[in-house]
Amino acid sequence: MRLEGKTAVITGGAGGIGRATAFLFAEHGANVVIGDADQEAGEKTAAAVREKGFSCLFIHTDAAKAEDIERLMNGAVSAYGGLHILFNNAGVSNQSVKLHDMEEMEWDRVVDINLKGVFLGMKYAVPHMKQSGGGSIINTSSVLGIKGKKRMAPYNASKAGVIALTKNAALDYGKDGIRVNAIAPGVIDTAIVDEWRNDERRWGIYTTSNALGRIGQPEEIAKAVLFLASDDASYVTAAALLADGGTITF
Ligand SMILES: NC(=O)c1ccc[n+]([C@@H]2O[C@H](COP(=O)([O-])OP(=O)(O)OC[C@H]3O[C@@H](n4cnc5c(N)ncnc54)[C@H](O)[C@@H]3O)[C@@H](O)[C@H]2O)c1
């Protein structure tokens, strides 16, 4: 029980990595509040966590909208009396085209969710965390926030931005007892990589081009996020923790 008595907000918690983290945080004693744009999946995940006897709430949230994020943080505090952990995890991939063919709207959509969403999450969580005596924020970047990939301009740029923003916030709020770190997963078996599954050749390359020779599971990222969220990481801040099976060195 590493998060006993803590309240944790998870954006993008309805599916994939966020969902696995919701279960793990709850198993470790946290009250979990899921904010996700997918109402049906969000309600289902929250109900599944509660069915295991844990405390979990769903609040419909578009991570790119300030009013939604503000409502999410306020909702968590009114339900549980404080806010200690934010997993800023909602994210989307982009349409696979080169930069000169990228529609401006597509750029804005991806950057708004992946990068502005992380800014908004921190902006509205930090005042509550200060009132709660400090906390831990984990922002989801990617191995693609460190290395490039063809036809992934807004994704690459937004995930690199998440790492820079993480360092900024760690410096701004360290003395308030708030640690801020990024998690940088490699290829993980979730819906976000579904578009690659039908192409056997690409799927084979993407899922095995790392030191371990296999795709990662959402539960493996959740465990790294739990470490960053917990007091075990009490001297870890401003870090970007790679959980990529060694993709970066491959
Ligand atoms: N799976 C991977 O290979 C991989 C690798 C590196 C980083 N990531 C990052 O991990 C995070 C989680 O992705 P995942 O792999 O679990 O994919 P996923 O598609 O399973 O989960 C993403 C979740 O975010 C939600 N979401 C999307 N847009 C939203 C919005 N505007 N507001 C609120 N919620 C929204 C979705 O409904 C979904 O529940 C993302 O930030 C993603 O970029 C994933």
PDBQT file of the ligand as one rigid body, heavy atoms in Angstrom, charges set to zero:
ROOT
HETATM    1  N1  LIG A 301       0.994   2.895 -26.333  1.00  0.00    +0.000 N 
HETATM    2  C1  LIG A 301       2.166   3.397 -26.702  1.00  0.00    +0.000 C 
HETATM    3  O1  LIG A 301       2.891   2.787 -27.498  1.00  0.00    +0.000 OA
HETATM    4  C2  LIG A 301       2.648   4.707 -26.132  1.00  0.00    +0.000 A 
HETATM    5  C3  LIG A 301       4.012   5.001 -26.215  1.00  0.00    +0.000 A 
HETATM    6  C4  LIG A 301       4.479   6.203 -25.693  1.00  0.00    +0.000 A 
HETATM    7  C5  LIG A 301       3.602   7.091 -25.102  1.00  0.00    +0.000 A 
HETATM    8  N2  LIG A 301       2.274   6.778 -25.040  1.00  0.00    +0.000 N 
HETATM    9  C6  LIG A 301       1.384   7.751 -24.427  1.00  0.00    +0.000 C 
HETATM   10  O2  LIG A 301       0.691   7.142 -23.362  1.00  0.00    +0.000 OA
HETATM   11  C7  LIG A 301      -0.523   7.860 -23.115  1.00  0.00    +0.000 C 
HETATM   12  C8  LIG A 301      -1.666   6.879 -22.995  1.00  0.00    +0.000 C 
HETATM   13  O3  LIG A 301      -1.864   6.249 -24.235  1.00  0.00    +0.000 OA
HETATM   14  P1  LIG A 301      -2.260   4.722 -24.371  1.00  0.00    +0.000 P 
HETATM   15  O4  LIG A 301      -1.121   4.034 -25.009  1.00  0.00    +0.000 OA
HETATM   16  O5  LIG A 301      -2.771   4.189 -23.097  1.00  0.00    +0.000 OA
HETATM   17  O6  LIG A 301      -3.397   4.836 -25.480  1.00  0.00    +0.000 OA
HETATM   18  P2  LIG A 301      -4.986   4.674 -25.372  1.00  0.00    +0.000 P 
HETATM   19  O7  LIG A 301      -5.488   5.177 -26.677  1.00  0.00    +0.000 OA
HETATM   20  O8  LIG A 301      -5.311   3.298 -24.962  1.00  0.00    +0.000 OA
HETATM   21  O9  LIG A 301      -5.379   5.661 -24.198  1.00  0.00    +0.000 OA
HETATM   22  C9  LIG A 301      -5.485   7.045 -24.361  1.00  0.00    +0.000 C 
HETATM   23  C10 LIG A 301      -6.631   7.524 -23.502  1.00  0.00    +0.000 C 
HETATM   24  O10 LIG A 301      -6.703   8.957 -23.626  1.00  0.00    +0.000 OA
HETATM   25  C11 LIG A 301      -8.054   9.309 -23.836  1.00  0.00    +0.000 C 
HETATM   26  N3  LIG A 301      -8.125  10.576 -24.546  1.00  0.00    +0.000 N 
HETATM   27  C12 LIG A 301      -7.842  10.857 -25.842  1.00  0.00    +0.000 A 
HETATM   28  N4  LIG A 301      -8.066  12.149 -26.115  1.00  0.00    +0.000 NA
HETATM   29  C13 LIG A 301      -8.491  12.712 -24.969  1.00  0.00    +0.000 A 
HETATM   30  C14 LIG A 301      -8.873  14.036 -24.584  1.00  0.00    +0.000 A 
HETATM   31  N5  LIG A 301      -8.906  15.035 -25.458  1.00  0.00    +0.000 N 
HETATM   32  N6  LIG A 301      -9.251  14.240 -23.307  1.00  0.00    +0.000 NA
HETATM   33  C15 LIG A 301      -9.264  13.233 -22.397  1.00  0.00    +0.000 A 
HETATM   34  N7  LIG A 301      -8.930  11.980 -22.700  1.00  0.00    +0.000 NA
HETATM   35  C16 LIG A 301      -8.534  11.718 -23.966  1.00  0.00    +0.000 A 
HETATM   36  C17 LIG A 301      -8.639   8.157 -24.639  1.00  0.00    +0.000 C 
HETATM   37  O11 LIG A 301     -10.059   8.142 -24.577  1.00  0.00    +0.000 OA
HETATM   38  C18 LIG A 301      -7.994   6.970 -23.957  1.00  0.00    +0.000 C 
HETATM   39  O12 LIG A 301      -8.733   6.516 -22.851  1.00  0.00    +0.000 OA
HETATM   40  C19 LIG A 301      -0.651   8.851 -24.272  1.00  0.00    +0.000 C 
HETATM   41  O13 LIG A 301      -0.228  10.124 -23.843  1.00  0.00    +0.000 OA
HETATM   42  C20 LIG A 301       0.302   8.300 -25.306  1.00  0.00    +0.000 C 
HETATM   43  O14 LIG A 301       0.767   9.291 -26.188  1.00  0.00    +0.000 OA
HETATM   44  C21 LIG A 301       1.784   5.602 -25.529  1.00  0.00    +0.000 A 
ENDROOT
TORSDOF 0
